Amino acid sequence: MVSARIAEIVLRNERAVIPIGVFNPKFAVTLSMPGILGRSGVGRILEPSMTEEELLGLQRSADRLKAASKRIGALVDA
């Protein structure tokens, strides 16, 4: 159902705000955050206001995802 809804948003160019995984240049990794989705893809990532603690937690999560990606890449390249 989720995939069908995403396809519908794109086909109708709804520019709907939905949580969606997209590469976030601020964290240099793909994260699921609210974004504006339309025919051209995610036009804008919306970052909710966060406390310093929440922002640090998000940064730690992004760092762990990058480290895991590197480990997986090393296994695939071997």
mmCIF file of the N, C-alpha and C atoms, coordinates in Angstrom:
data_MODEL
# 
_entry.id   MODEL 
# 
loop_
_atom_site.group_PDB 
_atom_site.id 
_atom_site.type_symbol 
_atom_site.label_atom_id 
_atom_site.label_alt_id 
_atom_site.label_comp_id 
_atom_site.label_asym_id 
_atom_site.label_entity_id 
_atom_site.label_seq_id 
_atom_site.pdbx_PDB_ins_code 
_atom_site.Cartn_x 
_atom_site.Cartn_y 
_atom_site.Cartn_z 
_atom_site.occupancy 
_atom_site.B_iso_or_equiv 
_atom_site.pdbx_formal_charge 
_atom_site.auth_seq_id 
_atom_site.auth_comp_id 
_atom_site.auth_asym_id 
_atom_site.auth_atom_id 
_atom_site.pdbx_PDB_model_num 
ATOM 1   N N  . MET A 1 1  ? 0.821  -1.191 0.000   1.00 0.00 ? 1  MET A N  1 
ATOM 2   C CA . MET A 1 1  ? 0.000  0.000  0.000   1.00 0.00 ? 1  MET A CA 1 
ATOM 3   C C  . MET A 1 1  ? 0.866  1.257  0.000   1.00 0.00 ? 1  MET A C  1 
ATOM 4   N N  . VAL A 1 2  ? 1.976  1.189  0.733   1.00 0.00 ? 2  VAL A N  1 
ATOM 5   C CA . VAL A 1 2  ? 2.853  2.359  0.800   1.00 0.00 ? 2  VAL A CA 1 
ATOM 6   C C  . VAL A 1 2  ? 3.446  2.659  -0.568  1.00 0.00 ? 2  VAL A C  1 
ATOM 7   N N  . SER A 1 3  ? 3.909  1.609  -1.247  1.00 0.00 ? 3  SER A N  1 
ATOM 8   C CA . SER A 1 3  ? 4.494  1.806  -2.584  1.00 0.00 ? 3  SER A CA 1 
ATOM 9   C C  . SER A 1 3  ? 3.459  2.371  -3.555  1.00 0.00 ? 3  SER A C  1 
ATOM 10  N N  . ALA A 1 4  ? 2.226  1.876  -3.462  1.00 0.00 ? 4  ALA A N  1 
ATOM 11  C CA . ALA A 1 4  ? 1.162  2.382  -4.326  1.00 0.00 ? 4  ALA A CA 1 
ATOM 12  C C  . ALA A 1 4  ? 0.895  3.854  -4.043  1.00 0.00 ? 4  ALA A C  1 
ATOM 13  N N  . ARG A 1 5  ? 0.908  4.227  -2.781  1.00 0.00 ? 5  ARG A N  1 
ATOM 14  C CA . ARG A 1 5  ? 0.665  5.638  -2.424  1.00 0.00 ? 5  ARG A CA 1 
ATOM 15  C C  . ARG A 1 5  ? 1.796  6.527  -2.935  1.00 0.00 ? 5  ARG A C  1 
ATOM 16  N N  . ILE A 1 6  ? 3.036  6.059  -2.806  1.00 0.00 ? 6  ILE A N  1 
ATOM 17  C CA . ILE A 1 6  ? 4.178  6.841  -3.308  1.00 0.00 ? 6  ILE A CA 1 
ATOM 18  C C  . ILE A 1 6  ? 4.056  7.012  -4.820  1.00 0.00 ? 6  ILE A C  1 
ATOM 19  N N  . ALA A 1 7  ? 3.712  5.931  -5.534  1.00 0.00 ? 7  ALA A N  1 
ATOM 20  C CA . ALA A 1 7  ? 3.532  6.014  -6.991  1.00 0.00 ? 7  ALA A CA 1 
ATOM 21  C C  . ALA A 1 7  ? 2.434  7.006  -7.348  1.00 0.00 ? 7  ALA A C  1 
ATOM 22  N N  . GLU A 1 8  ? 1.357  6.982  -6.606  1.00 0.00 ? 8  GLU A N  1 
ATOM 23  C CA . GLU A 1 8  ? 0.245  7.898  -6.839  1.00 0.00 ? 8  GLU A CA 1 
ATOM 24  C C  . GLU A 1 8  ? 0.681  9.354  -6.648  1.00 0.00 ? 8  GLU A C  1 
ATOM 25  N N  . ILE A 1 9  ? 1.429  9.608  -5.583  1.00 0.00 ? 9  ILE A N  1 
ATOM 26  C CA . ILE A 1 9  ? 1.925  10.971 -5.311  1.00 0.00 ? 9  ILE A CA 1 
ATOM 27  C C  . ILE A 1 9  ? 2.780  11.460 -6.468  1.00 0.00 ? 9  ILE A C  1 
ATOM 28  N N  . VAL A 1 10 ? 3.660  10.585 -6.961  1.00 0.00 ? 10 VAL A N  1 
ATOM 29  C CA . VAL A 1 10 ? 4.557  10.961 -8.053  1.00 0.00 ? 10 VAL A CA 1 
ATOM 30  C C  . VAL A 1 10 ? 3.766  11.172 -9.346  1.00 0.00 ? 10 VAL A C  1 
ATOM 31  N N  . LEU A 1 11 ? 2.901  10.223 -9.684  1.00 0.00 ? 11 LEU A N  1 
ATOM 32  C CA . LEU A 1 11 ? 2.134  10.327 -10.931 1.00 0.00 ? 11 LEU A CA 1 
ATOM 33  C C  . LEU A 1 11 ? 1.251  11.571 -10.973 1.00 0.00 ? 11 LEU A C  1 
ATOM 34  N N  . ARG A 1 12 ? 0.679  11.916 -9.830  1.00 0.00 ? 12 ARG A N  1 
ATOM 35  C CA . ARG A 1 12 ? -0.208 13.090 -9.763  1.00 0.00 ? 12 ARG A CA 1 
ATOM 36  C C  . ARG A 1 12 ? 0.536  14.374 -9.415  1.00 0.00 ? 12 ARG A C  1 
ATOM 37  N N  . ASN A 1 13 ? 1.834  14.254 -9.217  1.00 0.00 ? 13 ASN A N  1 
ATOM 38  C CA . ASN A 1 13 ? 2.658  15.410 -8.833  1.00 0.00 ? 13 ASN A CA 1 
ATOM 39  C C  . ASN A 1 13 ? 2.028  16.169 -7.666  1.00 0.00 ? 13 ASN A C  1 
ATOM 40  N N  . GLU A 1 14 ? 1.662  15.421 -6.628  1.00 0.00 ? 14 GLU A N  1 
ATOM 41  C CA . GLU A 1 14 ? 0.937  16.005 -5.500  1.00 0.00 ? 14 GLU A CA 1 
ATOM 42  C C  . GLU A 1 14 ? 1.782  16.914 -4.601  1.00 0.00 ? 14 GLU A C  1 
ATOM 43  N N  . ARG A 1 15 ? 3.089  16.734 -4.650  1.00 0.00 ? 15 ARG A N  1 
ATOM 44  C CA . ARG A 1 15 ? 3.971  17.480 -3.742  1.00 0.00 ? 15 ARG A CA 1 
ATOM 45  C C  . ARG A 1 15 ? 3.504  17.307 -2.294  1.00 0.00 ? 15 ARG A C  1 
ATOM 46  N N  . ALA A 1 16 ? 3.275  16.053 -1.936  1.00 0.00 ? 16 ALA A N  1 
ATOM 47  C CA . ALA A 1 16 ? 2.805  15.699 -0.596  1.00 0.00 ? 16 ALA A CA 1 
ATOM 48  C C  . ALA A 1 16 ? 3.983  15.593 0.367   1.00 0.00 ? 16 ALA A C  1 
ATOM 49  N N  . VAL A 1 17 ? 3.730  15.922 1.608   1.00 0.00 ? 17 VAL A N  1 
ATOM 50  C CA . VAL A 1 17 ? 4.737  15.766 2.662   1.00 0.00 ? 17 VAL A CA 1 
ATOM 51  C C  . VAL A 1 17 ? 4.547  14.382 3.273   1.00 0.00 ? 17 VAL A C  1 
ATOM 52  N N  . ILE A 1 18 ? 5.582  13.539 3.115   1.00 0.00 ? 18 ILE A N  1 
ATOM 53  C CA . ILE A 1 18 ? 5.543  12.185 3.672   1.00 0.00 ? 18 ILE A CA 1 
ATOM 54  C C  . ILE A 1 18 ? 6.924  11.827 4.214   1.00 0.00 ? 18 ILE A C  1 
ATOM 55  N N  . PRO A 1 19 ? 6.998  10.918 5.175   1.00 0.00 ? 19 PRO A N  1 
ATOM 56  C CA . PRO A 1 19 ? 8.311  10.432 5.604   1.00 0.00 ? 19 PRO A CA 1 
ATOM 57  C C  . PRO A 1 19 ? 8.843  9.496  4.524   1.00 0.00 ? 19 PRO A C  1 
ATOM 58  N N  . ILE A 1 20 ? 10.041 9.779  4.050   1.00 0.00 ? 20 ILE A N  1 
ATOM 59  C CA . ILE A 1 20 ? 10.591 8.996  2.945   1.00 0.00 ? 20 ILE A CA 1 
ATOM 60  C C  . ILE A 1 20 ? 12.116 8.974  3.038   1.00 0.00 ? 20 ILE A C  1 
ATOM 61  N N  . GLY A 1 21 ? 12.690 7.846  2.671   1.00 0.00 ? 21 GLY A N  1 
ATOM 62  C CA . GLY A 1 21 ? 14.146 7.719  2.678   1.00 0.00 ? 21 GLY A CA 1 
ATOM 63  C C  . GLY A 1 21 ? 14.742 8.424  1.472   1.00 0.00 ? 21 GLY A C  1 
ATOM 64  N N  . VAL A 1 22 ? 15.659 9.323  1.732   1.00 0.00 ? 22 VAL A N  1 
ATOM 65  C CA . VAL A 1 22 ? 16.317 10.070 0.666   1.00 0.00 ? 22 VAL A CA 1 
ATOM 66  C C  . VAL A 1 22 ? 17.710 10.467 1.156   1.00 0.00 ? 22 VAL A C  1 
ATOM 67  N N  . PHE A 1 23 ? 18.658 10.565 0.220   1.00 0.00 ? 23 PHE A N  1 
ATOM 68  C CA . PHE A 1 23 ? 20.007 10.982 0.606   1.00 0.00 ? 23 PHE A CA 1 
ATOM 69  C C  . PHE A 1 23 ? 19.946 12.388 1.179   1.00 0.00 ? 23 PHE A C  1 
ATOM 70  N N  . ASN A 1 24 ? 20.531 12.549 2.359   1.00 0.00 ? 24 ASN A N  1 
ATOM 71  C CA . ASN A 1 24 ? 20.543 13.834 3.038   1.00 0.00 ? 24 ASN A CA 1 
ATOM 72  C C  . ASN A 1 24 ? 21.984 14.343 3.047   1.00 0.00 ? 24 ASN A C  1 
ATOM 73  N N  . PRO A 1 25 ? 22.290 15.360 2.233   1.00 0.00 ? 25 PRO A N  1 
ATOM 74  C CA . PRO A 1 25 ? 23.673 15.840 2.153   1.00 0.00 ? 25 PRO A CA 1 
ATOM 75  C C  . PRO A 1 25 ? 24.215 16.371 3.487   1.00 0.00 ? 25 PRO A C  1 
ATOM 76  N N  . LYS A 1 26 ? 23.331 16.857 4.344   1.00 0.00 ? 26 LYS A N  1 
ATOM 77  C CA . LYS A 1 26 ? 23.777 17.378 5.643   1.00 0.00 ? 26 LYS A CA 1 
ATOM 78  C C  . LYS A 1 26 ? 24.428 16.277 6.477   1.00 0.00 ? 26 LYS A C  1 
ATOM 79  N N  . PHE A 1 27 ? 23.907 15.040 6.360   1.00 0.00 ? 27 PHE A N  1 
ATOM 80  C CA . PHE A 1 27 ? 24.429 13.918 7.134   1.00 0.00 ? 27 PHE A CA 1 
ATOM 81  C C  . PHE A 1 27 ? 25.222 12.939 6.268   1.00 0.00 ? 27 PHE A C  1 
ATOM 82  N N  . ALA A 1 28 ? 25.247 13.181 4.959   1.00 0.00 ? 28 ALA A N  1 
ATOM 83  C CA . ALA A 1 28 ? 25.988 12.364 3.983   1.00 0.00 ? 28 ALA A CA 1 
ATOM 84  C C  . ALA A 1 28 ? 25.567 10.896 4.010   1.00 0.00 ? 28 ALA A C  1 
ATOM 85  N N  . VAL A 1 29 ? 24.264 10.662 4.190   1.00 0.00 ? 29 VAL A N  1 
ATOM 86  C CA . VAL A 1 29 ? 23.722 9.310  4.225   1.00 0.00 ? 29 VAL A CA 1 
ATOM 87  C C  . VAL A 1 29 ? 22.228 9.387  3.919   1.00 0.00 ? 29 VAL A C  1 
ATOM 88  N N  . THR A 1 30 ? 21.639 8.266  3.517   1.00 0.00 ? 30 THR A N  1 
ATOM 89  C CA . THR A 1 30 ? 20.205 8.216  3.287   1.00 0.00 ? 30 THR A CA 1 
ATOM 90  C C  . THR A 1 30 ? 19.481 8.020  4.610   1.00 0.00 ? 30 THR A C  1 
ATOM 91  N N  . LEU A 1 31 ? 18.554 8.914  4.893   1.00 0.00 ? 31 LEU A N  1 
ATOM 92  C CA . LEU A 1 31 ? 17.752 8.864  6.116   1.00 0.00 ? 31 LEU A CA 1 
ATOM 93  C C  . LEU A 1 31 ? 16.281 8.994  5.744   1.00 0.00 ? 31 LEU A C  1 
ATOM 94  N N  . SER A 1 32 ? 15.426 8.464  6.562   1.00 0.00 ? 32 SER A N  1 
ATOM 95  C CA . SER A 1 32 ? 13.993 8.649  6.374   1.00 0.00 ? 32 SER A CA 1 
ATOM 96  C C  . SER A 1 32 ? 13.558 9.848  7.205   1.00 0.00 ? 32 SER A C  1 
ATOM 97  N N  . MET A 1 33 ? 13.206 10.908 6.493   1.00 0.00 ? 33 MET A N  1 
ATOM 98  C CA . MET A 1 33 ? 12.756 12.135 7.134   1.00 0.00 ? 33 MET A CA 1 
ATOM 99  C C  . MET A 1 33 ? 11.587 12.678 6.326   1.00 0.00 ? 33 MET A C  1 
ATOM 100 N N  . PRO A 1 34 ? 10.822 13.591 6.880   1.00 0.00 ? 34 PRO A N  1 
ATOM 101 C CA . PRO A 1 34 ? 9.745  14.180 6.090   1.00 0.00 ? 34 PRO A CA 1 
ATOM 102 C C  . PRO A 1 34 ? 10.321 14.908 4.876   1.00 0.00 ? 34 PRO A C  1 
ATOM 103 N N  . GLY A 1 35 ? 9.673  14.698 3.744   1.00 0.00 ? 35 GLY A N  1 
ATOM 104 C CA . GLY A 1 35 ? 10.109 15.380 2.534   1.00 0.00 ? 35 GLY A CA 1 
ATOM 105 C C  . GLY A 1 35 ? 8.915  15.701 1.663   1.00 0.00 ? 35 GLY A C  1 
ATOM 106 N N  . ILE A 1 36 ? 9.104  16.648 0.757   1.00 0.00 ? 36 ILE A N  1 
ATOM 107 C CA . ILE A 1 36 ? 8.053  17.013 -0.185  1.00 0.00 ? 36 ILE A CA 1 
ATOM 108 C C  . ILE A 1 36 ? 8.297  16.212 -1.457  1.00 0.00 ? 36 ILE A C  1 
ATOM 109 N N  . LEU A 1 37 ? 7.365  15.301 -1.755  1.00 0.00 ? 37 LEU A N  1 
ATOM 110 C CA . LEU A 1 37 ? 7.511  14.390 -2.879  1.00 0.00 ? 37 LEU A CA 1 
ATOM 111 C C  . LEU A 1 37 ? 6.572  14.775 -4.009  1.00 0.00 ? 37 LEU A C  1 
ATOM 112 N N  . GLY A 1 38 ? 7.125  14.806 -5.204  1.00 0.00 ? 38 GLY A N  1 
ATOM 113 C CA . GLY A 1 38 ? 6.343  15.099 -6.399  1.00 0.00 ? 38 GLY A CA 1 
ATOM 114 C C  . GLY A 1 38 ? 6.913  14.357 -7.590  1.00 0.00 ? 38 GLY A C  1 
ATOM 115 N N  . ARG A 1 39 ? 6.542  14.777 -8.760  1.00 0.00 ? 39 ARG A N  1 
ATOM 116 C CA . ARG A 1 39 ? 6.974  14.114 -9.993  1.00 0.00 ? 39 ARG A CA 1 
ATOM 117 C C  . ARG A 1 39 ? 8.497  14.115 -10.148 1.00 0.00 ? 39 ARG A C  1 
ATOM 118 N N  . SER A 1 40 ? 9.166  15.122 -9.637  1.00 0.00 ? 40 SER A N  1 
ATOM 119 C CA . SER A 1 40 ? 10.625 15.221 -9.761  1.00 0.00 ? 40 SER A CA 1 
ATOM 120 C C  . SER A 1 40 ? 11.365 14.512 -8.639  1.00 0.00 ? 40 SER A C  1 
ATOM 121 N N  . GLY A 1 41 ? 10.642 13.815 -7.784  1.00 0.00 ? 41 GLY A N  1 
ATOM 122 C CA . GLY A 1 41 ? 11.265 13.149 -6.630  1.00 0.00 ? 41 GLY A CA 1 
ATOM 123 C C  . GLY A 1 41 ? 11.087 14.002 -5.394  1.00 0.00 ? 41 GLY A C  1 
ATOM 124 N N  . VAL A 1 42 ? 12.007 13.860 -4.462  1.00 0.00 ? 42 VAL A N  1 
ATOM 125 C CA . VAL A 1 42 ? 11.933 14.649 -3.228  1.00 0.00 ? 42 VAL A CA 1 
ATOM 126 C C  . VAL A 1 42 ? 12.505 16.029 -3.517  1.00 0.00 ? 42 VAL A C  1 
ATOM 127 N N  . GLY A 1 43 ? 11.635 17.014 -3.505  1.00 0.00 ? 43 GLY A N  1 
ATOM 128 C CA . GLY A 1 43 ? 12.044 18.373 -3.824  1.00 0.00 ? 43 GLY A CA 1 
ATOM 129 C C  . GLY A 1 43 ? 12.702 19.086 -2.659  1.00 0.00 ? 43 GLY A C  1 
ATOM 130 N N  . ARG A 1 44 ? 12.350 18.659 -1.467  1.00 0.00 ? 44 ARG A N  1 
ATOM 131 C CA . ARG A 1 44 ? 12.907 19.332 -0.283  1.00 0.00 ? 44 ARG A CA 1 
ATOM 132 C C  . ARG A 1 44 ? 12.780 18.398 0.904   1.00 0.00 ? 44 ARG A C  1 
ATOM 133 N N  . ILE A 1 45 ? 13.840 18.333 1.694   1.00 0.00 ? 45 ILE A N  1 
ATOM 134 C CA . ILE A 1 45 ? 13.819 17.571 2.939   1.00 0.00 ? 45 ILE A CA 1 
ATOM 135 C C  . ILE A 1 45 ? 13.414 18.531 4.047   1.00 0.00 ? 45 ILE A C  1 
ATOM 136 N N  . LEU A 1 46 ? 12.445 18.122 4.840   1.00 0.00 ? 46 LEU A N  1 
ATOM 137 C CA . LEU A 1 46 ? 11.993 18.956 5.944   1.00 0.00 ? 46 LEU A CA 1 
ATOM 138 C C  . LEU A 1 46 ? 12.581 18.405 7.240   1.00 0.00 ? 46 LEU A C  1 
ATOM 139 N N  . GLU A 1 47 ? 13.363 19.206 7.898   1.00 0.00 ? 47 GLU A N  1 
ATOM 140 C CA . GLU A 1 47 ? 13.972 18.774 9.157   1.00 0.00 ? 47 GLU A CA 1 
ATOM 141 C C  . GLU A 1 47 ? 13.175 19.350 10.316  1.00 0.00 ? 47 GLU A C  1 
ATOM 142 N N  . PRO A 1 48 ? 12.507 18.479 11.067  1.00 0.00 ? 48 PRO A N  1 
ATOM 143 C CA . PRO A 1 48 ? 11.731 18.996 12.197  1.00 0.00 ? 48 PRO A CA 1 
ATOM 144 C C  . PRO A 1 48 ? 12.650 19.645 13.228  1.00 0.00 ? 48 PRO A C  1 
ATOM 145 N N  . SER A 1 49 ? 12.102 20.575 13.991  1.00 0.00 ? 49 SER A N  1 
ATOM 146 C CA . SER A 1 49 ? 12.905 21.181 15.044  1.00 0.00 ? 49 SER A CA 1 
ATOM 147 C C  . SER A 1 49 ? 13.247 20.102 16.072  1.00 0.00 ? 49 SER A C  1 
ATOM 148 N N  . MET A 1 50 ? 14.491 20.099 16.495  1.00 0.00 ? 50 MET A N  1 
ATOM 149 C CA . MET A 1 50 ? 14.982 19.087 17.428  1.00 0.00 ? 50 MET A CA 1 
ATOM 150 C C  . MET A 1 50 ? 15.784 19.743 18.531  1.00 0.00 ? 50 MET A C  1 
ATOM 151 N N  . THR A 1 51 ? 15.780 19.096 19.676  1.00 0.00 ? 51 THR A N  1 
ATOM 152 C CA . THR A 1 51 ? 16.657 19.548 20.748  1.00 0.00 ? 51 THR A CA 1 
ATOM 153 C C  . THR A 1 51 ? 18.085 19.169 20.363  1.00 0.00 ? 51 THR A C  1 
ATOM 154 N N  . GLU A 1 52 ? 19.030 19.713 21.048  1.00 0.00 ? 52 GLU A N  1 
ATOM 155 C CA . GLU A 1 52 ? 20.442 19.391 20.797  1.00 0.00 ? 52 GLU A CA 1 
ATOM 156 C C  . GLU A 1 52 ? 20.678 17.891 20.990  1.00 0.00 ? 52 GLU A C  1 
ATOM 157 N N  . GLU A 1 53 ? 20.051 17.333 21.998  1.00 0.00 ? 53 GLU A N  1 
ATOM 158 C CA . GLU A 1 53 ? 20.189 15.896 22.267  1.00 0.00 ? 53 GLU A CA 1 
ATOM 159 C C  . GLU A 1 53 ? 19.625 15.058 21.120  1.00 0.00 ? 53 GLU A C  1 
ATOM 160 N N  . GLU A 1 54 ? 18.475 15.459 20.592  1.00 0.00 ? 54 GLU A N  1 
ATOM 161 C CA . GLU A 1 54 ? 17.877 14.733 19.470  1.00 0.00 ? 54 GLU A CA 1 
ATOM 162 C C  . GLU A 1 54 ? 18.737 14.850 18.219  1.00 0.00 ? 54 GLU A C  1 
ATOM 163 N N  . LEU A 1 55 ? 19.272 16.033 17.972  1.00 0.00 ? 55 LEU A N  1 
ATOM 164 C CA . LEU A 1 55 ? 20.143 16.240 16.820  1.00 0.00 ? 55 LEU A CA 1 
ATOM 165 C C  . LEU A 1 55 ? 21.411 15.397 16.926  1.00 0.00 ? 55 LEU A C  1 
ATOM 166 N N  . LEU A 1 56 ? 21.986 15.331 18.129  1.00 0.00 ? 56 LEU A N  1 
ATOM 167 C CA . LEU A 1 56 ? 23.167 14.487 18.333  1.00 0.00 ? 56 LEU A CA 1 
ATOM 168 C C  . LEU A 1 56 ? 22.826 13.013 18.118  1.00 0.00 ? 56 LEU A C  1 
ATOM 169 N N  . GLY A 1 57 ? 21.646 12.597 18.568  1.00 0.00 ? 57 GLY A N  1 
ATOM 170 C CA . GLY A 1 57 ? 21.210 11.218 18.353  1.00 0.00 ? 57 GLY A CA 1 
ATOM 171 C C  . GLY A 1 57 ? 21.046 10.904 16.874  1.00 0.00 ? 57 GLY A C  1 
ATOM 172 N N  . LEU A 1 58 ? 20.495 11.842 16.118  1.00 0.00 ? 58 LEU A N  1 
ATOM 173 C CA . LEU A 1 58 ? 20.342 11.659 14.681  1.00 0.00 ? 58 LEU A CA 1 
ATOM 174 C C  . LEU A 1 58 ? 21.707 11.586 14.011  1.00 0.00 ? 58 LEU A C  1 
ATOM 175 N N  . GLN A 1 59 ? 22.635 12.427 14.445  1.00 0.00 ? 59 GLN A N  1 
ATOM 176 C CA . GLN A 1 59 ? 23.996 12.399 13.892  1.00 0.00 ? 59 GLN A CA 1 
ATOM 177 C C  . GLN A 1 59 ? 24.666 11.058 14.199  1.00 0.00 ? 59 GLN A C  1 
ATOM 178 N N  . ARG A 1 60 ? 24.495 10.536 15.406  1.00 0.00 ? 60 ARG A N  1 
ATOM 179 C CA . ARG A 1 60 ? 25.058 9.218  15.753  1.00 0.00 ? 60 ARG A CA 1 
ATOM 180 C C  . ARG A 1 60 ? 24.470 8.127  14.871  1.00 0.00 ? 60 ARG A C  1 
ATOM 181 N N  . SER A 1 61 ? 23.174 8.186  14.639  1.00 0.00 ? 61 SER A N  1 
ATOM 182 C CA . SER A 1 61 ? 22.523 7.209  13.765  1.00 0.00 ? 61 SER A CA 1 
ATOM 183 C C  . SER A 1 61 ? 23.087 7.291  12.351  1.00 0.00 ? 61 SER A C  1 
ATOM 184 N N  . ALA A 1 62 ? 23.239 8.505  11.843  1.00 0.00 ? 62 ALA A N  1 
ATOM 185 C CA . ALA A 1 62 ? 23.802 8.690  10.499  1.00 0.00 ? 62 ALA A CA 1 
ATOM 186 C C  . ALA A 1 62 ? 25.228 8.148  10.440  1.00 0.00 ? 62 ALA A C  1 
ATOM 187 N N  . ASP A 1 63 ? 26.012 8.405  11.465  1.00 0.00 ? 63 ASP A N  1 
ATOM 188 C CA . ASP A 1 63 ? 27.392 7.899  11.503  1.00 0.00 ? 63 ASP A CA 1 
ATOM 189 C C  . ASP A 1 63 ? 27.424 6.380  11.501  1.00 0.00 ? 63 ASP A C  1 
ATOM 190 N N  . ARG A 1 64 ? 26.514 5.747  12.230  1.00 0.00 ? 64 ARG A N  1 
ATOM 191 C CA . ARG A 1 64 ? 26.444 4.282  12.266  1.00 0.00 ? 64 ARG A CA 1 
ATOM 192 C C  . ARG A 1 64 ? 26.023 3.714  10.919  1.00 0.00 ? 64 ARG A C  1 
ATOM 193 N N  . LEU A 1 65 ? 25.096 4.376  10.263  1.00 0.00 ? 65 LEU A N  1 
ATOM 194 C CA . LEU A 1 65 ? 24.685 3.933  8.929   1.00 0.00 ? 65 LEU A CA 1 
ATOM 195 C C  . LEU A 1 65 ? 25.841 4.025  7.941   1.00 0.00 ? 65 LEU A C  1 
ATOM 196 N N  . LYS A 1 66 ? 26.603 5.111  8.009   1.00 0.00 ? 66 LYS A N  1 
ATOM 197 C CA . LYS A 1 66 ? 27.761 5.250  7.111   1.00 0.00 ? 66 LYS A CA 1 
ATOM 198 C C  . LYS A 1 66 ? 28.791 4.174  7.391   1.00 0.00 ? 66 LYS A C  1 
ATOM 199 N N  . ALA A 1 67 ? 29.066 3.889  8.662   1.00 0.00 ? 67 ALA A N  1 
ATOM 200 C CA . ALA A 1 67 ? 30.037 2.853  9.024   1.00 0.00 ? 67 ALA A CA 1 
ATOM 201 C C  . ALA A 1 67 ? 29.565 1.478  8.546   1.00 0.00 ? 67 ALA A C  1 
ATOM 202 N N  . ALA A 1 68 ? 28.287 1.184  8.719   1.00 0.00 ? 68 ALA A N  1 
ATOM 203 C CA . ALA A 1 68 ? 27.745 -0.105 8.266   1.00 0.00 ? 68 ALA A CA 1 
ATOM 204 C C  . ALA A 1 68 ? 27.831 -0.217 6.751   1.00 0.00 ? 68 ALA A C  1 
ATOM 205 N N  . SER A 1 69 ? 27.557 0.867  6.049   1.00 0.00 ? 69 SER A N  1 
ATOM 206 C CA . SER A 1 69 ? 27.631 0.869  4.597   1.00 0.00 ? 69 SER A CA 1 
ATOM 207 C C  . SER A 1 69 ? 29.050 0.583  4.129   1.00 0.00 ? 69 SER A C  1 
ATOM 208 N N  . LYS A 1 70 ? 30.031 1.178  4.802   1.00 0.00 ? 70 LYS A N  1 
ATOM 209 C CA . LYS A 1 70 ? 31.432 0.929  4.442   1.00 0.00 ? 70 LYS A CA 1 
ATOM 210 C C  . LYS A 1 70 ? 31.801 -0.526 4.679   1.00 0.00 ? 70 LYS A C  1 
ATOM 211 N N  . ARG A 1 71 ? 31.344 -1.101 5.797   1.00 0.00 ? 71 ARG A N  1 
ATOM 212 C CA . ARG A 1 71 ? 31.638 -2.507 6.082   1.00 0.00 ? 71 ARG A CA 1 
ATOM 213 C C  . ARG A 1 71 ? 31.017 -3.412 5.029   1.00 0.00 ? 71 ARG A C  1 
ATOM 214 N N  . ILE A 1 72 ? 29.781 -3.130 4.665   1.00 0.00 ? 72 ILE A N  1 
ATOM 215 C CA . ILE A 1 72 ? 29.110 -3.942 3.654   1.00 0.00 ? 72 ILE A CA 1 
ATOM 216 C C  . ILE A 1 72 ? 29.818 -3.796 2.307   1.00 0.00 ? 72 ILE A C  1 
ATOM 217 N N  . GLY A 1 73 ? 30.193 -2.565 1.979   1.00 0.00 ? 73 GLY A N  1 
ATOM 218 C CA . GLY A 1 73 ? 30.927 -2.329 0.726   1.00 0.00 ? 73 GLY A CA 1 
ATOM 219 C C  . GLY A 1 73 ? 32.231 -3.088 0.678   1.00 0.00 ? 73 GLY A C  1 
ATOM 220 N N  . ALA A 1 74 ? 32.921 -3.169 1.821   1.00 0.00 ? 74 ALA A N  1 
ATOM 221 C CA . ALA A 1 74 ? 34.185 -3.896 1.889   1.00 0.00 ? 74 ALA A CA 1 
ATOM 222 C C  . ALA A 1 74 ? 33.938 -5.383 1.675   1.00 0.00 ? 74 ALA A C  1 
ATOM 223 N N  . LEU A 1 75 ? 32.834 -5.904 2.180   1.00 0.00 ? 75 LEU A N  1 
ATOM 224 C CA . LEU A 1 75 ? 32.511 -7.333 1.996   1.00 0.00 ? 75 LEU A CA 1 
ATOM 225 C C  . LEU A 1 75 ? 32.158 -7.627 0.550   1.00 0.00 ? 75 LEU A C  1 
ATOM 226 N N  . VAL A 1 76 ? 31.428 -6.709 -0.089  1.00 0.00 ? 76 VAL A N  1 
ATOM 227 C CA . VAL A 1 76 ? 31.020 -6.928 -1.476  1.00 0.00 ? 76 VAL A CA 1 
ATOM 228 C C  . VAL A 1 76 ? 32.220 -6.821 -2.402  1.00 0.00 ? 76 VAL A C  1 
ATOM 229 N N  . ASP A 1 77 ? 33.138 -5.912 -2.116  1.00 0.00 ? 77 ASP A N  1 
ATOM 230 C CA . ASP A 1 77 ? 34.312 -5.718 -2.960  1.00 0.00 ? 77 ASP A CA 1 
ATOM 231 C C  . ASP A 1 77 ? 35.319 -6.865 -2.843  1.00 0.00 ? 77 ASP A C  1 
ATOM 232 N N  . ALA A 1 78 ? 35.262 -7.616 -1.744  1.00 0.00 ? 78 ALA A N  1 
ATOM 233 C CA . ALA A 1 78 ? 36.258 -8.680 -1.514  1.00 0.00 ? 78 ALA A CA 1 
ATOM 234 C C  . ALA A 1 78 ? 36.065 -9.859 -2.430  1.00 0.00 ? 78 ALA A C  1 
# 
